[in-house]
Amino acid sequence: MGTDLHAPLGQNRPAVRRRTRKVSLAVVAVALAATVILGLSIYAMQGDDALKQAASDASATPKPEQAQSPAGNNPDAAAQQTAGMPRVNPTSGARIERTLTDGGSIVTKYTPGTRDGGGPVLIDAQRIGQDPRMAAQPNEALLEDSPYGRLPIIGPDGFRPMDQYARPWSGARGTRIAIVVGGLGLSQTGTQRAIQQLPPAVTLAFAASGNSLQRWMQEARRSGHEILIQVPFEPFDYPANDPGPGTLLTQTPPKENLGRLHEAMGRITNYTGIMNYLGGRYLSDAGALEPVLRDIAKRGLLFLDDGTSAQSKTEAIAKAIELPHAFGNLVLDGQLQKDAILKKLDELERIAGRKGTAVGIASAFDESVDAIRQWAEEASQRGIEIVGISALANESIGP
C-alpha cells in the first residue's frame, strides 16, 4: 500500500520542477524590467535639480506647516492648490516701501526679497479679477477693520482691491466702452432687474444709502459685474438739492468728511472704486477734494467722475497723487425714453470710435436697462467691446 501511495507523487515531480523554473524566470524578468526603468528614471533626473527636489518632496511626509501653500493674499490660489507644487503670487517675495514726499506724492519702491518655502512653485499669474466661483467673497488680506466696518486696503504685497475685483477683458486694443449704471440698492425691484438683465460687462454702482447692499453685491458679483460705491457729494445748489444722508460737504472738516466716506465704504466689499453722486461744488473745491482722493488712492481704489461738472478738479489732483481715475463722456438717460437713450448710446459709440474708448453713465431705470441691453447685443456684432470701468481707469478720458 505504501508503494501505491508514493508512486503517483514520484511520477509528478518533473512537472513540478518545470513549473518552478517557469515561475523563477518570470520573477527574474520582472526584476530586470524594474531595474531598467529605475535606471532610466535616475538618468533622466540627473540634470534637473528642480525635478529631483520635487521627487524628494513627494516622497517625504510634509510637516503641518509645510502642507499649506504660501498662496499669498489671493484666496483663489488656495482653492486652486496643485498637489505637490505650492502656488504663490508673483510679488509674494517682494519688499515694498512707500514714502510721502514733501510735495505730497507717494513714491513706491519694490525690492526683491526671499520667498517663503523651498522647492519649485507655480507662479499665480492670474492677478486681475477673481475666479467666478469666488467673486462674491472678499479677499480678507485686502480688508481692515474700522469703526465704520471693513474697509478696503492695499495688501502687504502691493495688490490692490481695484485689481482683485476688476472684470477681466480681452486685452485687444479695439474700440472699448464702459457703461456704468448707478443708483442700485435704492429700489429693490429695479436693482434686481438691472443685475439680472444687464450684460455682465456693464459696471454697477451701488448707492451708499441703499438697502440690502451686501446681498445685492453678492448677486451682482456672481453675475459677473464689476461694481462701484456711489458716494453723495455737495452740489452747487445745496441744500435746496440735497443728495441725502452722509453727503460730503465743502465746509465740513476733512476728518468728518473722511468719516462719511469710510461709512459709505464700509457698507459692502468687493468693489473696485468710488463714484460721485452729484457733487458739482465739492468736486470743484481742490482743498476739500484732495484729502478724499488721497484716501481713495492709498486704499488701492479708482475714482470715477461722472463728468457732469465742468469745474471738476478731479483730473489735476488724481494725476498728482497717481490715483487711477476716469470720466464719464455722456449721461445716457437725461431724457427717460428708450429711443432717446439708444441715440445717446450711438453717440457714445461715435466718441469711442474717435478716441478708442468712452464711458457712458446711466441710472437703473427700466427704460435705461432695456435700451442698454438692446444696444449691447448689437454693438458686439460691430466689434465694440464693453469693459468694466477699471479697464479704462488708468487713462485720462476727459469729457
LOKOLLUM-191241 format. One record per atom (N, C-alpha, C): z, y, x. Coordinates in steps of 0.02 Angstrom, whole numbers, padded with zeros to 5 digits, always signed. Each point is the difference from the previous one (the first is absolute). Example, Ala and Ser with C-alpha at 12.3 -4.5 7.8 and 13.67 -1.06 7.14 Angstrom:
// LOKOLLUM-191241
+00390-00284+00660
+00000+00059-00045
+00000+00060+00045
-00036+00053-00018
+00003+00059+00042
+00037+00055-00039
// end
This chain:
// LOKOLLUM-191241
+00000-00060+00042
+00000+00060-00042
+00000+00062+00043
+00035-00003+00063
+00001+00057+00044
-00069+00017+00025
-00041-00051+00016
-00067+00013+00025
-00043+00031-00053
+00008-00025-00061
-00041+00029-00054
+00016+00074-00011
+00064+00019+00011
+00018+00070-00011
-00027+00046+00054
-00001-00021+00064
-00020+00042+00055
-00075+00001+00013
-00035-00050-00023
-00073-00003+00014
-00037+00059-00029
+00010+00019-00061
-00037+00058-00026
+00016+00064+00038
+00065+00007+00021
+00017+00061+00038
-00036+00002+00066
-00006-00054+00033
-00035-00003+00064
-00073+00015-00009
-00029-00025-00054
-00071+00012-00011
-00015+00074-00013
+00048+00041-00026
-00012+00071-00017
+00015+00048+00058
+00030-00024+00054
+00019+00045+00054
-00059+00037+00032
-00059-00029+00013
-00056+00039+00028
-00020+00059-00045
+00000-00010-00066
-00018+00055-00045
+00050+00056+00003
+00065-00016+00006
+00052+00051+00006
-00010+00041+00062
-00016-00036+00057
-00010+00036+00063
-00060+00047-00004
-00054-00021-00035
-00058+00045-00006
+00017+00063-00040
+00039-00008-00054
+00020+00058-00039
+00044+00047+00040
+00044-00027+00041
+00044+00041+00042
-00040+00041+00049
-00052-00032+00032
-00042+00037+00047
-00037+00057-00035
-00024-00011-00061
-00036+00052-00036
+00046+00059-00015
+00062-00013-00021
+00047+00054-00014
+00015+00038+00063
+00009-00034+00056
+00015+00034+00063
-00057+00045+00021
-00062-00024-00008
-00058+00041+00018
-00004+00062-00044
+00016-00006-00065
-00002+00057-00045
+00052+00052+00019
+00060-00023+00019
+00053+00047+00021
-00021+00036+00063
-00031-00035+00047
-00023+00032+00062
-00053+00053-00014
-00046-00017-00047
-00054+00047-00016
+00027+00064-00032
+00050-00008-00044
+00030+00059-00032
+00035+00042+00052
+00037-00031+00044
+00036+00037+00052
-00048+00037+00046
-00056-00033+00017
-00050+00032+00043
-00031+00060-00034
-00015-00005-00064
-00030+00057-00037
+00049+00058-00004
+00064-00015-00012
+00050+00053-00003
+00006+00035+00067
-00004-00038+00055
+00005+00029+00066
-00058+00047+00014
-00061-00020-00021
-00059+00042+00010
+00006+00065-00039
+00021-00004-00063
+00006+00060-00042
+00052+00047+00028
+00057-00028+00023
+00053+00042+00029
-00025+00035+00063
-00038-00037+00040
-00026+00030+00062
-00047+00056-00014
-00044-00009-00050
-00047+00054-00018
+00037+00061-00027
+00054-00011-00039
+00038+00056-00027
+00034+00039+00055
+00029-00036+00049
+00033+00034+00056
-00051+00039+00040
-00060-00029+00011
-00052+00035+00039
-00022+00063-00036
-00006-00005-00067
-00024+00060-00038
+00051+00055+00000
+00064-00017+00007
+00053+00050-00002
+00016+00030+00067
-00027-00027+00054
+00020+00023+00066
-00014+00074+00011
-00055+00026-00027
-00019+00069+00014
+00021+00049-00054
+00041-00022-00049
+00017+00044-00056
+00075+00003-00008
+00031+00050+00031
+00072+00006-00002
+00025+00010-00071
-00038+00041-00039
+00022+00013-00069
+00001-00063-00042
-00051-00044+00012
-00003-00062-00037
+00057-00046+00018
+00016-00003+00067
+00056-00041+00022
+00065+00026-00030
+00007+00066-00002
+00060+00029-00028
+00007-00017-00074
-00058+00005-00036
+00001-00016-00071
+00019-00073-00011
-00026-00045+00043
+00014-00071-00006
+00074-00013+00012
+00028+00032+00052
+00071-00010+00014
+00044+00029-00055
-00022+00057-00030
+00038+00029-00054
+00000-00045-00061
-00058-00032-00012
-00006-00043-00058
+00043-00062+00007
+00009-00025+00062
+00039-00060+00010
+00074+00014+00003
+00018+00063+00015
+00070+00017+00005
+00029+00015-00068
+00065-00011-00009
+00034+00017-00062
+00021+00072+00002
-00026+00043-00043
+00016+00071+00003
+00073+00013-00017
+00027+00051+00034
+00067+00023-00018
-00005+00041-00064
+00056+00007-00036
-00004+00037-00064
-00029+00069+00007
+00019+00038+00054
-00027+00067+00007
-00072+00000+00021
-00026-00055+00028
-00070-00004+00020
-00044-00023-00058
+00030-00028-00050
-00040-00027-00055
-00029+00055-00043
+00028+00061+00006
-00025+00055-00040
-00050+00040+00041
-00057+00015-00030
-00052+00038+00034
+00019+00073+00005
-00015+00032+00058
+00010+00073+00004
-00055+00035-00037
+00005+00002-00065
-00054+00025-00042
-00001+00076-00004
+00039+00033+00040
-00002+00072+00000
+00025+00028-00065
-00031+00053-00024
+00023+00032-00061
-00044-00016-00060
-00042-00049+00007
-00046-00015-00055
+00022-00064-00036
+00026+00003-00062
+00021-00060-00035
-00057-00047-00014
-00062+00025-00003
-00057-00045-00011
-00007-00048+00057
+00016+00021+00061
-00007-00043+00058
+00046-00060-00005
+00060+00011-00026
+00046-00056-00007
-00026-00051-00050
-00033+00025-00053
-00028-00045-00050
-00059-00039+00027
-00031+00025+00053
-00060-00031+00027
+00015-00037+00065
+00063-00022+00010
+00021-00031+00062
-00044-00061+00015
-00021-00007+00062
-00041-00056+00021
+00044-00047+00040
+00001-00064-00017
+00042-00049+00033
-00014-00002+00074
+00053+00005+00041
-00006-00005+00072
-00025+00062+00034
-00019+00052-00037
-00028+00061+00030
+00028+00060-00037
+00050+00035+00028
+00028+00058-00035
-00050+00056-00006
+00010+00042-00052
-00045+00055-00014
+00037+00066+00010
-00031+00047+00035
+00032+00065+00011
-00050+00055-00016
+00026+00062-00010
-00045+00055-00011
-00018+00032+00067
-00055+00037+00004
-00026+00023+00064
+00046+00046+00039
+00045+00036-00034
+00042+00048+00035
+00073-00022+00005
+00013-00066-00011
+00069-00021+00000
+00032+00005+00069
-00040+00005+00053
+00028+00007+00067
-00002+00070+00027
-00017+00049-00043
-00008+00068+00023
+00065+00039-00004
+00008+00047+00047
+00055+00048-00003
-00029+00066-00024
+00031+00030-00050
-00027+00060-00032
+00051+00057+00007
-00023+00056+00028
+00042+00058+00008
-00033+00059-00035
+00039+00036-00041
-00025+00060-00035
+00039+00061+00023
-00037+00053+00017
+00030+00061+00026
-00023+00059-00043
+00047+00041-00022
-00016+00060-00038
-00007+00058+00049
-00060+00029+00006
-00012+00054+00047
+00026+00066-00028
+00003+00051+00043
+00022+00066-00021
-00046+00029-00054
-00064-00020+00003
-00048+00026-00049
+00004-00036-00067
+00044-00051-00005
+00008-00034-00064
-00041-00063-00007
-00042-00016+00050
-00042-00060-00003
+00041-00061+00022
-00019-00058-00025
+00033-00062+00019
-00047-00038+00047
+00023-00015+00060
-00038-00038+00049
+00025-00071+00001
-00044-00048-00012
+00019-00070-00001
-00027-00034+00062
+00043-00035+00036
-00018-00034+00063
+00012-00075-00008
-00052-00039+00015
+00005-00073-00004
-00003-00028+00071
+00047-00043+00018
-00001-00033+00065
+00010-00074-00010
-00031-00042+00043
+00007-00073-00008
+00072-00022+00007
+00017-00051-00037
+00066-00030+00005
-00006-00075+00000
+00055-00034+00013
+00000-00073+00001
+00004-00026-00071
-00046-00044-00017
+00000-00029-00067
+00052-00055-00004
+00035-00003-00057
+00051-00051-00008
-00031-00069-00002
+00038-00050+00024
-00023-00069-00002
-00046-00017+00057
-00016-00063+00007
-00044-00024+00053
-00054-00044-00027
-00048-00016+00043
-00054-00044-00021
-00054+00038-00036
-00053-00034-00021
-00057+00032-00034
+00020+00024-00069
-00031+00054-00024
+00011+00027-00066
-00067+00019-00031
+00000+00005-00066
-00057+00026-00036
+00012+00073-00015
-00046+00044+00019
+00007+00071-00014
-00023+00013-00071
+00044+00029-00040
-00015+00014-00070
-00039+00066-00004
-00066-00004-00004
-00042+00059+00001
-00008+00032-00069
+00026-00033-00052
-00005+00029-00067
+00053+00054-00008
-00018+00062+00017
+00049+00054+00000
-00012+00050-00056
-00053-00007-00037
-00012+00045-00056
+00004-00040-00064
+00045+00021-00044
+00006-00033-00064
+00046-00061+00002
+00009-00031-00057
+00043-00058-00007
-00038-00059-00028
+00027-00059+00011
-00024-00059-00035
+00011+00013-00075
-00052-00009-00041
+00008+00015-00072
+00059-00035-00032
+00018-00058+00026
+00056-00037-00028
+00067+00035+00014
+00000+00046+00050
+00061+00035+00019
-00002+00074-00017
-00054+00023-00032
-00012+00072-00007
+00053+00035-00042
+00034-00035-00043
+00052+00032-00041
+00068+00001+00034
+00004-00032+00059
+00064-00003+00036
-00001+00050+00058
+00052+00040+00008
+00002+00048+00055
+00014-00033+00066
-00024+00031+00054
+00017-00020+00067
+00069+00029+00016
+00050-00043+00007
+00069+00024+00008
+00008+00042+00063
-00040-00014+00052
+00006+00037+00062
-00025+00072-00006
-00034+00016-00055
-00027+00067-00011
+00039+00037-00053
+00064-00017-00008
+00043+00032-00050
+00068+00016+00031
+00030+00054-00022
+00068+00017+00019
+00040+00016-00063
+00063-00017+00001
+00044+00017-00056
+00020+00073+00003
+00005+00032-00057
+00020+00070-00004
+00037+00011-00066
+00033+00058-00007
+00032+00014-00064
-00049+00005-00058
-00064+00006+00016
-00052+00007-00052
-00036-00066-00014
+00020-00053+00034
-00034-00063-00007
-00030-00020+00067
-00046-00047-00002
-00032-00025+00061
-00062+00042+00014
+00000+00032+00059
-00054+00045+00018
-00044-00030+00054
-00065+00017+00000
-00046-00027+00051
+00014+00031+00069
-00009-00041+00051
+00006+00023+00070
-00053-00036+00042
-00013+00028+00059
-00043-00035+00048
+00041-00055+00032
-00030-00059+00008
+00035-00057+00029
+00014+00010+00074
+00044-00040+00030
+00018+00006+00070
-00059-00011+00048
-00053-00032-00024
-00059-00010+00042
-00055+00051-00015
+00017+00053-00039
-00049+00052-00015
-00043-00013-00061
+00011-00056-00034
-00039-00017-00059
+00019+00045-00059
-00049+00029-00035
+00012+00048-00053
-00007-00030-00069
+00040+00023-00049
-00011-00021-00069
-00071+00013-00024
-00030+00055+00024
-00069+00016-00019
-00047-00057+00018
+00011-00032+00056
-00042-00056+00021
+00018-00065-00037
+00065-00011-00008
+00022-00062-00032
-00026-00006-00072
+00002+00054-00037
-00017-00003-00071
-00070+00027-00017
-00040+00012+00051
-00068+00024-00011
-00043-00055-00030
-00050+00021-00038
-00049-00048-00025
-00055-00007+00053
-00011-00060+00027
-00053-00009+00050
-00068+00016-00029
-00046+00023+00043
-00068+00013-00022
-00048-00032+00049
-00064+00005-00013
-00050-00039+00038
-00007+00023+00072
+00014+00064+00014
-00011+00026+00068
-00070+00027+00009
-00044-00010-00049
-00068+00026+00005
+00000+00076-00007
-00044+00034+00038
-00001+00073-00002
-00052+00026-00049
+00000-00030-00058
-00044+00025-00053
+00035+00054-00040
-00024+00011-00061
+00030+00051-00043
+00064-00029-00030
+00055+00037+00011
+00066-00023-00023
+00031+00052-00046
+00028-00024-00055
+00032+00043-00048
+00069-00029-00018
+00050+00044+00002
+00067-00019-00024
+00011+00034-00067
+00023-00038-00048
+00018+00027-00066
+00074-00011-00011
+00036+00054-00013
+00072-00004-00009
+00017+00019-00072
+00032-00046-00035
+00019+00012-00070
+00076+00009-00002
+00023+00059-00021
+00071+00017+00000
+00031-00004-00069
+00066+00014-00001
+00037+00002-00062
+00023-00068-00025
-00005-00051+00042
+00022-00066-00023
+00076-00002-00005
+00024-00037-00049
+00072-00005-00012
+00024+00045-00056
-00040+00049-00021
+00020+00046-00053
-00012-00031-00069
-00054-00037-00006
-00015-00035-00062
-00004-00075+00015
+00039-00039-00036
+00001-00072+00013
-00067-00032-00014
-00030+00016-00059
-00064-00031-00017
-00055+00026+00045
+00001+00065+00015
-00051+00028+00044
+00004-00028+00070
+00061-00010+00024
+00009-00028+00068
-00026-00071+00003
+00018-00041-00050
-00023-00069+00000
-00076-00004-00005
-00029+00042-00040
-00073+00000-00008
-00034+00019+00065
+00026+00051+00034
-00030+00021+00063
+00004-00054+00053
+00057-00033+00005
+00009-00053+00051
-00047-00058-00014
-00007-00018-00063
-00039-00059-00018
-00075+00012+00000
-00022+00061-00018
-00071+00011-00010
-00035+00037+00057
+00036+00038+00039
-00033+00035+00056
-00015-00049+00056
-00056+00009+00035
-00015-00043+00057
+00057+00002+00051
+00014-00056+00034
+00055-00003+00049
-00006+00052+00056
-00061+00022+00015
-00009+00048+00054
+00022+00070-00018
+00014+00013-00064
+00023+00066-00021
+00074+00007+00018
+00017+00056+00031
+00070+00014+00019
+00038+00027-00060
+00061-00024-00009
+00041+00021-00056
+00059+00041+00025
+00013+00058-00032
+00056+00043+00019
+00052+00000-00056
+00061-00020+00017
+00054-00006-00049
+00041+00065-00001
+00011+00027-00059
+00041+00060-00008
+00072-00017+00016
+00032+00041+00043
+00069-00014+00020
+00047+00000-00059
-00017+00035-00054
+00043+00003-00059
-00017-00054-00052
-00044-00046+00018
-00021-00052-00047
+00053-00052-00012
-00015-00047-00044
+00046-00053-00020
-00024-00068+00026
+00048-00045+00011
-00014-00069+00021
-00047-00002+00060
+00010+00046+00047
-00048+00006+00055
-00002-00061+00045
+00057-00031+00013
-00001-00059+00044
-00040-00057-00030
+00007-00010-00065
-00039-00053-00033
-00074+00016+00002
-00018+00063-00015
-00071+00019+00001
-00028-00004+00070
+00041+00020+00050
-00023-00005+00070
-00019-00071+00017
+00043-00047-00018
-00014-00070+00017
-00063-00025-00034
-00010+00019-00063
-00061-00022-00035
-00062+00031+00032
+00005+00064+00018
-00057+00033+00031
-00017-00030+00068
+00050-00016+00040
-00012-00030+00065
-00029-00070-00006
+00024-00038-00047
-00027-00067-00011
-00073+00004-00022
-00019+00053-00034
-00069+00009-00023
-00045+00028+00055
+00028+00016+00059
-00040+00021+00057
-00004+00075+00011
+00038+00040-00038
-00004+00072+00006
+00043+00026+00057
-00026+00051+00034
+00042+00040+00045
+00035+00052-00043
+00061+00019+00018
+00037+00045-00043
+00030+00059+00039
+00013+00054-00036
+00032+00060+00025
+00058+00019-00046
+00045+00044+00026
+00050+00031-00042
-00021+00072-00012
+00001+00021-00063
-00022+00068-00019
+00063+00043-00009
+00009+00050+00043
+00060+00041+00002
-00016+00069-00029
+00043+00027-00045
-00013+00066-00029
+00017+00057+00049
-00046+00047+00007
+00010+00060+00042
-00008+00062-00044
+00030+00054+00022
+00001+00062-00039
-00070+00032-00006
-00023+00012-00062
-00064+00035-00010
+00011+00076+00000
-00055+00037+00000
+00006+00073+00001
+00033+00028-00062
-00010-00032-00058
+00027+00027-00063
+00066-00033-00020
+00036-00027+00049
+00066-00027-00014
+00048+00058-00015
+00046-00005-00048
+00019-00059-00039
-00036-00007-00066
-00046+00046-00015
-00038-00007-00063
-00036-00068-00001
-00024-00020+00058
-00031-00065+00007
+00046-00042+00045
+00040-00042-00031
+00051-00038+00036
-00023-00072+00010
-00009-00022+00063
-00024-00069+00012
+00051-00053-00019
+00063+00020-00011
+00049-00050-00021
+00058-00006+00048
+00045-00048-00012
+00060-00008+00042
-00019-00020+00071
+00040+00026+00048
-00012-00017+00069
-00054+00039+00034
-00023+00055-00031
-00054+00040+00029
+00024+00034+00064
-00041-00003+00052
+00014+00035+00063
-00018+00073-00008
+00047+00045+00015
-00009+00072-00011
+00003+00039+00065
-00040+00053+00003
-00004+00039+00063
+00066+00034+00016
+00040+00020-00049
+00062+00036+00013
+00060-00047+00008
-00012-00065-00005
+00054-00048+00010
+00007-00015+00075
+00061-00006+00026
+00009-00016+00071
-00037-00065+00019
-00026-00003+00061
-00038-00059+00022
+00039-00065-00008
+00065+00001+00014
+00039-00062-00006
+00000-00026-00071
+00005+00046-00048
-00001-00021-00071
-00069-00025-00020
-00052+00033+00024
-00068-00024-00015
-00012-00069+00029
+00026-00012+00061
-00008-00067+00030
+00039-00052-00040
+00056+00020-00027
+00037-00046-00044
-00040-00018-00062
-00034+00049-00029
-00042-00014-00059
-00059-00044+00019
-00029+00013+00059
-00055-00042+00024
+00024-00072+00009
+00058-00009+00031
+00026-00067+00012
+00019-00036-00065
+00023+00039-00048
+00015-00030-00065
-00063-00029-00032
-00056+00037+00006
-00064-00025-00025
-00023-00061+00040
+00007+00003+00066
-00020-00055+00043
+00038-00064-00015
+00064+00008-00019
+00041-00059-00011
-00012-00036-00066
-00045+00025-00041
-00012-00031-00066
-00034-00067+00007
-00047-00006+00047
-00036-00063+00010
-00012-00011+00074
-00031-00055+00016
-00020-00016+00069
-00075-00016+00000
-00025-00018+00058
-00069-00027+00007
-00055+00052-00012
+00015+00064+00014
-00051+00051-00008
-00021+00026+00069
-00061+00028+00002
-00028+00024+00064
+00013+00073+00012
+00019+00038-00053
+00010+00071+00012
+00022+00038-00061
-00001+00067+00008
+00023+00048-00051
-00059+00041-00024
-00001+00013-00065
-00051+00044-00030
+00036+00054-00039
-00026+00061+00002
+00030+00054-00038
-00018-00004-00074
+00048+00023-00041
-00015+00014-00071
+00010+00075-00008
-00054+00036-00018
-00001+00073-00001
+00019+00026+00070
+00037+00056+00003
+00024+00023+00065
-00039+00054+00035
-00040+00039-00037
-00040+00052+00032
+00041+00047+00044
+00058+00022-00026
+00042+00047+00038
+00033-00035+00059
+00025-00059-00010
+00035-00035+00053
-00047-00018+00058
-00059-00025-00016
-00047-00020+00051
-00027+00059+00040
+00005+00060-00028
-00024+00060+00035
+00054+00033+00042
+00062-00026-00004
+00056+00028+00038
+00014-00045+00060
-00023+00021+00059
+00006-00042+00060
+00073-00014+00017
+00044+00049-00009
+00070-00010+00017
+00033-00053-00043
-00017-00003-00063
+00029-00051-00044
-00034-00067+00009
-00065+00001+00013
-00039-00062+00003
+00011-00040+00065
+00007+00035+00056
+00003-00035+00064
+00055-00052+00005
+00063+00014-00018
+00052-00052+00005
-00016-00062-00041
-00031+00010-00058
-00017-00057-00043
-00055-00042+00033
-00052+00032+00026
-00054-00038+00031
+00025-00034+00064
+00046+00031+00037
+00027-00032+00060
+00038-00064-00018
+00038+00003-00054
+00037-00059-00021
-00047-00056-00021
-00054+00017-00035
-00050-00049-00021
-00032-00031+00062
-00016+00041+00050
-00033-00024+00060
+00045-00048+00039
+00063+00018+00008
+00045-00042+00041
+00015-00066-00034
-00014-00006-00064
+00010-00062-00036
-00062-00044-00003
-00054+00022+00033
-00060-00041+00004
-00041-00002-00063
+00003+00056-00039
-00037+00004-00062
-00057+00050+00007
-00044+00002-00050
-00053+00049-00004
+00016+00051-00054
-00035+00056+00001
+00007+00049-00054
-00068+00015-00030
-00004-00006-00065
-00062+00017-00037
+00011+00065-00038
-00038+00051+00018
-00002+00064-00035
-00055-00006-00052
+00017+00012-00063
-00051-00011-00053
-00057+00051+00002
+00005+00050+00044
-00056+00046+00010
-00005+00056-00051
+00049+00007-00044
-00005+00051-00053
+00024+00069+00022
+00034+00005+00058
+00025+00064+00023
-00042+00025+00059
-00037+00055-00010
-00042+00027+00054
+00042+00029+00057
+00064+00016-00013
+00042+00030+00051
+00045-00051+00035
-00012-00063-00010
+00042-00053+00029
+00000+00004+00076
+00059-00009+00029
+00008-00002+00073
+00005-00072+00026
-00014-00048-00042
+00008-00070+00018
-00038-00018+00063
-00065+00019+00003
-00041-00023+00056
+00025+00027+00067
+00016+00065+00003
+00022+00029+00063
+00064-00033+00025
+00048-00011-00045
+00063-00030+00021
-00009-00074+00017
-00038-00035-00041
-00010-00072+00012
-00033-00013+00067
-00049+00041+00018
-00033-00009+00065
+00049+00013+00057
+00043+00050-00008
+00047+00018+00054
+00051-00054+00012
+00020-00036-00052
+00052-00051+00007
-00028-00071-00002
-00066-00005+00001
-00035-00065+00000
+00018-00043-00060
+00000+00032-00058
+00013-00035-00063
-00066-00022-00030
-00010-00064-00013
-00061-00023-00035
-00003+00033-00069
-00057+00031-00015
-00005+00037-00062
-00071-00002-00027
-00006+00015-00063
-00065+00003-00033
+00004+00051-00056
-00059+00022-00023
-00005+00049-00054
-00044-00027-00055
+00018+00016-00062
-00044-00016-00055
-00060+00048-00001
-00059-00027-00012
-00060+00041-00006
-00012+00024-00071
+00017-00042-00048
-00013+00017-00071
+00055-00028-00044
+00021+00039-00050
+00040-00026-00055
-00050-00026-00051
+00003-00063-00015
-00052-00033-00040
+00007+00010-00075
+00061+00010-00024
+00010+00001-00072
+00029+00066-00025
-00022+00055+00029
+00019+00065-00026
-00023+00009-00072
-00056-00030-00016
-00025-00003-00069
+00006-00072-00022
+00044-00012-00049
+00019-00068-00017
-00049-00033-00049
-00061-00011+00024
-00051-00036-00037
-00034-00048+00048
-00014-00059-00022
-00028-00051+00044
-00064+00023+00033
-00046+00029-00038
-00065+00022+00028
+00011+00055+00053
+00046+00045-00012
+00014+00053+00048
+00030-00029+00064
+00042-00050-00007
+00031-00031+00059
-00053-00038+00040
-00047-00032-00035
-00054-00036+00035
-00043+00049+00040
-00012+00060-00027
-00038+00050+00036
+00037+00023+00063
+00066+00007-00006
+00040+00018+00059
-00002-00055+00053
+00000-00061-00022
-00004-00055+00048
-00068+00000+00035
-00052+00016-00035
-00066+00006+00032
+00000+00057+00050
+00033+00054-00017
+00006+00056+00047
+00040-00020+00062
+00052-00039-00011
+00040-00025+00057
-00043-00044+00045
-00043-00039-00030
-00045-00043+00040
-00048+00042+00042
-00024+00056-00028
-00045+00044+00039
+00037+00031+00059
+00063+00019-00011
+00040+00027+00056
+00008-00053+00055
+00015-00060-00021
+00008-00055+00049
-00066-00014+00036
-00056+00007-00036
-00064-00010+00032
-00013+00050+00056
+00024+00062-00009
-00009+00052+00051
+00050-00008+00057
+00062-00013-00017
+00053-00001+00051
+00016-00070+00027
-00020-00051-00037
+00017-00068+00020
+00061-00027-00037
+00046+00046-00020
+00060-00019-00037
+00016+00052-00053
+00040-00020-00049
+00023+00047-00051
+00060-00030-00035
+00042+00045-00029
+00060-00022-00036
-00001+00031-00069
+00007-00042-00051
+00003+00024-00069
+00070-00011-00028
+00024+00049-00040
+00068-00002-00028
-00006-00003-00076
+00040-00044-00030
+00000-00005-00073
+00070-00019-00024
+00010+00001-00065
+00063-00021-00030
-00012-00061-00044
+00054-00035-00016
-00007-00066-00034
-00011+00008-00075
-00049+00040-00019
-00021+00005-00070
-00048-00057-00015
-00004-00019-00063
-00046-00054-00019
-00072+00017+00018
-00020+00063-00014
-00069+00020+00014
-00015-00004+00075
+00050+00019+00041
-00010-00002+00072
-00007-00072+00025
+00043-00043-00025
-00002-00071+00021
-00067-00031-00020
-00022+00013-00060
-00064-00029-00023
-00059+00025+00042
-00001+00065+00014
-00056+00029+00039
+00000-00026+00072
+00058-00002+00030
+00004-00023+00070
-00020-00072+00006
+00022-00041-00047
-00018-00071+00002
-00075-00009-00006
-00031+00036-00046
-00073-00006-00010
-00038+00024+00062
+00020+00058+00025
-00035+00029+00058
+00008-00044+00062
+00059-00028+00010
+00012-00041+00060
-00045-00062+00000
-00011-00030-00058
-00043-00059-00003
-00071+00018+00020
-00023+00058-00022
-00069+00021+00017
-00005+00024+00072
+00052+00034+00025
-00003+00028+00068
-00004-00054+00053
+00032-00056-00012
-00001-00054+00050
-00071-00026+00010
-00041+00004-00052
-00070-00022+00005
-00043+00050+00039
+00027+00061+00010
-00037+00051+00038
+00026+00006+00072
+00041-00047+00020
+00024+00000+00068
+00061+00044+00012
+00033+00022-00054
+00060+00041+00006
+00060-00047+00008
+00042+00013+00050
+00061-00039+00008
+00059+00042-00022
+00038-00025-00049
+00062+00033-00021
+00056-00027+00044
+00037+00045+00031
+00052-00019+00048
+00066+00030-00021
+00055-00028+00026
+00065+00030-00010
+00004+00066+00037
+00045+00044-00023
+00003+00067+00030
+00020-00003+00074
+00036-00050+00021
+00020-00005+00070
-00060-00008+00047
-00056-00027-00026
-00060-00009+00041
-00031+00066+00019
+00016+00054-00037
-00028+00066+00013
+00052+00050+00024
+00061-00021+00006
+00055+00047+00011
+00003+00027+00071
-00035-00029+00047
+00001+00027+00068
-00056+00049+00011
-00038+00014-00051
-00057+00045+00006
+00013+00065-00039
-00022+00055+00024
+00007+00064-00036
-00059+00006-00046
+00011-00017-00063
-00055-00002-00048
-00015+00070-00028
+00052+00036-00018
-00009+00069-00023
-00032+00005-00069
+00007+00056-00033
-00027+00009-00067
-00075+00013+00002
// end
